[in-house]
Amino acid sequence: MLINKVVKNMEKFKHKKSLGQNFLNDNEIINNIAANANLTENDIVIEIGPGEGILTQKLAEKSKKVIAIEIDDRLIPILNDKFENTKNIEIIHDGILNINMIDFFAKYKLDNKNYKVIANIPYYITAPIIRLFLELKNPPTEIILMVQKEVAERLTASPGKMSILGISAQYYADVNYLFTVNREKFNPAPKVDSAVVKLEIKNKKTEEDKEFFRVVKIGFSAKRKTLCNNLANGFQRDKKDIENILEKFNLKKNVRAQELSIDDWKKLEKELI
């Protein structure tokens, strides 16, 4: 029977060395994530890191199709067995960063369709995955991420605590911190709490974006130095010239990069590029 196959595969998984997987075990949180996705029967969902498929099932109930991408080869039999008879779920055994997105979009005909991304991802690939989808020619309408709480705070930070990651996310999307997920809601429990954030895409990538982020990267190039020093060195401009530009926008000459808003960076781009 199907249930016996799933249990057997899960037992095999438990007896192998862990890859650091932490599985969410709280149905209320699962329901909350699905509710915040606002799925309709026309939506296609790309789920990154389905794990044992507890959220996958809920997403499939509300959407047209779920494409679940799982890198851990030990979880693939579990997922295949669990969803063997679920027609609108497709399991892909790969890492999202290894996939040729041009071929992927062509295969699933996503170029002219709305789709959403929902992911439970580890810290070390959070930034690459966010950049991947935000910088696509056809980005998703929404991205819902479960990440470490510290990362969620960086994504939703205000001027004073900004980072390149936060600026990147907020440049392309309206970013909202939805709720905290206590570490005890996972099995095994990780060392830190997690949080769920939602990115609602507002801007598509353009060629002009390169110049914007060039200014941002130069501004953050040396954390211990002021923005004025970083910009003067990066653009090979006289420090007094940079001070005058900052003063023009009511920014102090000793201001640091993390204190600026998205609008501040846009103004600096126009002056410096």
RODO-2510 file (C-alpha; in nm, 4 decimals, decimal comma):
residues 273
     n   res          X          Y          Z
     1     m     0,0000     0,0000     0,0000
     2     l     0,1061     0,3631    -0,0603
     3     i     0,1115     0,4524     0,3098
     4     n     0,3465     0,1609     0,3838
     5     k     0,5867     0,2718     0,1084
     6     v     0,5975     0,6264     0,2474
     7     v     0,6635     0,5072     0,6044
     8     k     0,9358     0,2685     0,4870
     9     n     1,1158     0,5406     0,2941
    10     m     1,0927     0,7821     0,5869
    11     e     1,2475     0,5201     0,8164
    12     k     1,5384     0,4774     0,5738
    13     f     1,5863     0,8538     0,5712
    14     k     1,5992     0,8774     0,9500
    15     h     1,8770     0,6186     0,9721
    16     k     2,1098     0,8036     0,7349
    17     k     2,3425     1,0867     0,8230
    18     s     2,1572     1,4183     0,8248
    19     l     2,2295     1,6976     0,5789
    20     g     2,1057     1,9518     0,8290
    21     q     1,7412     1,9233     0,7276
    22     n     1,4904     2,0654     0,9779
    23     f     1,1308     1,9702     0,9113
    24     l     0,8378     2,1906     1,0066
    25     n     0,5881     1,9957     1,2157
    26     d     0,3143     2,2484     1,2923
    27     n    -0,0040     2,2415     1,0841
    28     e    -0,1127     2,5865     1,1991
    29     i     0,2015     2,7398     1,0517
    30     i     0,1597     2,5375     0,7330
    31     n    -0,1946     2,6695     0,6968
    32     n    -0,0749     3,0234     0,7691
    33     i     0,1901     3,0082     0,4960
    34     a    -0,0607     2,8734     0,2450
    35     a    -0,3158     3,1396     0,3406
    36     n    -0,0637     3,4212     0,2916
    37     a     0,0144     3,2893    -0,0573
    38     n    -0,3419     3,3790    -0,1653
    39     l    -0,3413     3,0956    -0,4169
    40     t    -0,6053     3,0472    -0,6849
    41     e    -0,6803     2,7596    -0,9200
    42     n    -0,4867     2,9451    -1,1924
    43     d    -0,1610     2,9770    -0,9971
    44     i     0,1528     2,7751    -1,0614
    45     v     0,3758     2,7383    -0,7565
    46     i     0,7478     2,6704    -0,7535
    47     e     0,8245     2,5219    -0,4137
    48     i     1,1926     2,5090    -0,3205
    49     g     1,2846     2,2607    -0,0497
    50     p     0,9582     2,0677     0,0014
    51     g     1,1237     1,8357     0,2550
    52     e     0,8721     1,5663     0,3447
    53     g     0,5927     1,7429     0,1528
    54     i     0,3775     1,8683     0,4390
    55     l     0,3380     2,2147     0,2826
    56     t     0,3383     2,0766    -0,0740
    57     q     0,0074     1,9011    -0,0170
    58     k    -0,1593     2,2170     0,1134
    59     l    -0,0312     2,4248    -0,1797
    60     a    -0,1618     2,1706    -0,4307
    61     e    -0,5115     2,1924    -0,2841
    62     k    -0,5326     2,5616    -0,3745
    63     s    -0,3310     2,5930    -0,6970
    64     k    -0,3234     2,4700    -1,0540
    65     k     0,0172     2,3040    -1,0216
    66     v     0,3052     2,2714    -0,7754
    67     i     0,6578     2,2162    -0,9061
    68     a     0,8513     2,0980    -0,6012
    69     i     1,2318     2,1165    -0,6301
    70     e     1,4250     1,9071    -0,3780
    71     i     1,8038     1,8591    -0,3780
    72     d     1,8241     1,5846    -0,1117
    73     d     1,8234     1,2493    -0,2909
    74     r     1,6992     1,0683     0,0205
    75     l     1,3761     1,2683     0,0203
    76     i     1,2877     1,2015    -0,3420
    77     p     1,1450     0,8487    -0,2837
    78     i     0,9373     0,9829     0,0046
    79     l     0,7941     1,2630    -0,2090
    80     n     0,7377     1,0434    -0,5135
    81     d     0,5545     0,7844    -0,3067
    82     k     0,3496     1,0404    -0,1175
    83     f     0,2322     1,2216    -0,4306
    84     e     0,2218     0,9286    -0,6692
    85     n    -0,1465     0,9824    -0,7351
    86     t    -0,1556     1,3618    -0,7083
    87     k    -0,1685     1,4866    -1,0663
    88     n    -0,0919     1,8533    -1,0018
    89     i     0,2346     1,7947    -0,8127
    90     e     0,5630     1,7366    -0,9960
    91     i     0,8813     1,6514    -0,8075
    92     i     1,2151     1,7651    -0,9499
    93     h     1,5330     1,6195    -0,8034
    94     d     1,7808     1,9064    -0,8315
    95     g     1,9097     2,2218    -0,6656
    96     i     1,7333     2,5388    -0,7774
    97     l     2,0673     2,7105    -0,8425
    98     n     2,1736     2,4256    -1,0723
    99     i     1,8714     2,4551    -1,3006
   100     n     1,8911     2,6263    -1,6387
   101     m     1,6069     2,8734    -1,5910
   102     i     1,5647     2,9421    -1,9627
   103     d     1,4981     2,5731    -2,0293
   104     f     1,2878     2,5499    -1,7134
   105     f     1,0610     2,8376    -1,8167
   106     a     1,0243     2,6981    -2,1662
   107     k     0,9330     2,3510    -2,0382
   108     y     0,6616     2,4759    -1,8048
   109     k     0,5570     2,7666    -2,0289
   110     l     0,6007     3,0198    -1,7514
   111     d     0,7187     3,3130    -1,9643
   112     n     0,3714     3,4544    -2,0088
   113     k     0,2113     3,3198    -1,6934
   114     n     0,1905     3,4339    -1,3367
   115     y     0,3586     3,2083    -1,0859
   116     k     0,4606     3,2225    -0,7214
   117     v     0,7668     3,0977    -0,5362
   118     i     0,7442     2,9457    -0,1898
   119     a     1,0610     2,8250    -0,0218
   120     n     1,2072     2,6996     0,3036
   121     i     1,5752     2,7671     0,2487
   122     p     1,8990     2,7679     0,4500
   123     y     2,0846     3,0914     0,5152
   124     y     2,3760     3,0298     0,2814
   125     i     2,1609     3,0241    -0,0348
   126     t     1,9030     3,2860     0,0662
   127     a     2,0686     3,5753    -0,1165
   128     p     2,1436     3,3807    -0,4383
   129     i     1,7854     3,2526    -0,4602
   130     i     1,6376     3,5971    -0,3995
   131     r     1,8635     3,7470    -0,6669
   132     l     1,7804     3,4646    -0,9067
   133     f     1,4066     3,5281    -0,9026
   134     l     1,4088     3,9056    -0,8618
   135     e     1,6395     3,9483    -1,1602
   136     l     1,4525     3,7196    -1,3992
   137     k     1,2964     3,8682    -1,7111
   138     n     0,9670     3,7268    -1,5882
   139     p     0,9828     3,7318    -1,2055
   140     p     0,7169     3,5703    -0,9870
   141     t     0,4286     3,7812    -0,8631
   142     e     0,5137     3,6836    -0,5047
   143     i     0,7898     3,5096    -0,3133
   144     i     0,7212     3,3660     0,0308
   145     l     1,0319     3,2585     0,2207
   146     m     1,0912     3,0826     0,5479
   147     v     1,4398     3,1851     0,6566
   148     q     1,6384     3,2381     0,9726
   149     k     1,4838     3,5174     1,1769
   150     e     1,8006     3,7251     1,1483
   151     v     1,7805     3,7073     0,7672
   152     a     1,4115     3,8038     0,7732
   153     e     1,5039     4,1101     0,9785
   154     r     1,7713     4,2051     0,7256
   155     l     1,5260     4,1694     0,4378
   156     t     1,2731     4,3983     0,6055
   157     a     1,5172     4,6428     0,7675
   158     s     1,4659     5,0183     0,7786
   159     p     1,7319     5,2865     0,7152
   160     g     1,9870     5,2586     0,9924
   161     k     2,0119     4,8802     0,9602
   162     m     2,0085     4,8363     0,5844
   163     s     2,2294     4,5884     0,3979
   164     i     2,2858     4,5053     0,0330
   165     l     2,0472     4,2110     0,0747
   166     g     1,7740     4,4335     0,2196
   167     i     1,8231     4,6986    -0,0472
   168     s     1,8099     4,4376    -0,3242
   169     a     1,4859     4,2898    -0,1948
   170     q     1,3175     4,6231    -0,1270
   171     y     1,4260     4,7704    -0,4624
   172     y     1,2275     4,5084    -0,6518
   173     a     0,9530     4,4224    -0,4048
   174     d     0,7371     4,5277    -0,1151
   175     v     0,8785     4,3126     0,1649
   176     n     0,6739     4,2206     0,4713
   177     y     0,7694     4,0262     0,7829
   178     l     0,4707     3,7936     0,8287
   179     f     0,5424     3,5986     1,1472
   180     t     0,8087     3,4317     1,3583
   181     v     0,8438     3,0530     1,3695
   182     n     0,9851     2,9239     1,6979
   183     r     1,2695     2,6743     1,6636
   184     e     1,0635     2,4195     1,8580
   185     k     0,8259     2,3940     1,5613
   186     f     1,0902     2,1957     1,3711
   187     n     1,2167     1,8412     1,3982
   188     p     1,4992     1,8337     1,4814
   189     a     1,4953     2,1793     1,6364
   190     p     1,7549     2,4183     1,4870
   191     k     1,9662     2,6496     1,7036
   192     v     1,7828     2,9664     1,5976
   193     d     1,4264     3,0814     1,5327
   194     s     1,2944     3,1272     1,1805
   195     a     1,0516     3,3709     1,0221
   196     v     0,8315     3,3937     0,7154
   197     v     0,8595     3,6938     0,4848
   198     k     0,6611     3,7864     0,1759
   199     l     0,7980     3,9723    -0,1249
   200     e     0,5352     4,1200    -0,3573
   201     i     0,7143     4,2103    -0,6787
   202     k     0,6704     4,5724    -0,7883
   203     n     0,9579     4,6298    -1,0341
   204     k     1,1001     4,4154    -1,3115
   205     k     1,4718     4,4132    -1,3824
   206     t     1,6005     4,6712    -1,6331
   207     e     1,9425     4,7588    -1,7720
   208     e     1,9478     5,0699    -1,5516
   209     d     1,9501     4,8519    -1,2414
   210     k     2,3187     4,7718    -1,2944
   211     e     2,4160     5,1311    -1,2296
   212     f     2,1980     5,1546    -0,9206
   213     f     2,3580     4,8487    -0,7646
   214     r     2,7038     4,9590    -0,8698
   215     v     2,6590     5,2666    -0,6507
   216     v     2,5198     5,0553    -0,3656
   217     k     2,8064     4,8047    -0,3762
   218     i     3,0657     5,0828    -0,3751
   219     g     2,8835     5,2484    -0,0859
   220     f     2,9043     4,9279     0,1189
   221     s     3,2565     4,8367     0,0015
   222     a     3,4315     4,9044     0,3342
   223     k     3,2074     4,8600     0,6382
   224     r     3,4269     5,0582     0,8753
   225     k     3,4497     5,3620     0,6494
   226     t     3,1932     5,6353     0,5976
   227     l     2,9813     5,6442     0,2829
   228     c     3,1700     5,9556     0,1735
   229     n     3,5054     5,7773     0,1846
   230     n     3,3738     5,4705     0,0034
   231     l     3,2153     5,6743    -0,2753
   232     a     3,5198     5,8994    -0,3131
   233     n     3,7504     5,5972    -0,3430
   234     g     3,5180     5,3925    -0,5608
   235     f     3,4425     5,6683    -0,8103
   236     q     3,7843     5,8341    -0,7810
   237     r     3,6231     6,1638    -0,6905
   238     d     3,7440     6,4346    -0,4588
   239     k     3,6090     6,3800    -0,1093
   240     k     3,4816     6,7392    -0,0952
   241     d     3,2737     6,6783    -0,4102
   242     i     3,1094     6,3772    -0,2468
   243     e     3,0421     6,5758     0,0709
   244     n     2,8659     6,8406    -0,1380
   245     i     2,6493     6,5759    -0,3043
   246     l     2,5542     6,4287     0,0317
   247     e     2,4725     6,7747     0,1680
   248     k     2,2507     6,8376    -0,1349
   249     f     2,0319     6,5477    -0,0241
   250     n     2,0408     6,6394     0,3457
   251     l     2,2785     6,3563     0,4287
   252     k     2,5536     6,4099     0,6866
   253     k     2,9099     6,3896     0,5625
   254     n     2,9828     6,1092     0,8105
   255     v     2,6728     5,9058     0,7193
   256     r     2,7215     5,5331     0,6665
   257     a     2,5747     5,3163     0,3932
   258     q     2,3320     5,1300     0,6199
   259     e     2,1576     5,4577     0,7081
   260     l     2,0307     5,5341     0,3571
   261     s     1,6882     5,4587     0,2116
   262     i     1,6188     5,3236    -0,1374
   263     d     1,5266     5,6763    -0,2486
   264     d     1,8581     5,8106    -0,1145
   265     w     2,0479     5,5587    -0,3258
   266     k     1,8462     5,6487    -0,6343
   267     k     1,9350     6,0160    -0,5888
   268     l     2,3028     5,9322    -0,5483
   269     e     2,2934     5,7190    -0,8630
   270     k     2,1709     6,0142    -1,0692
   271     e     2,4513     6,2335    -0,9353
   272     l     2,7355     5,9852    -0,9631
   273     i     2,6690     5,7906    -1,2834
***
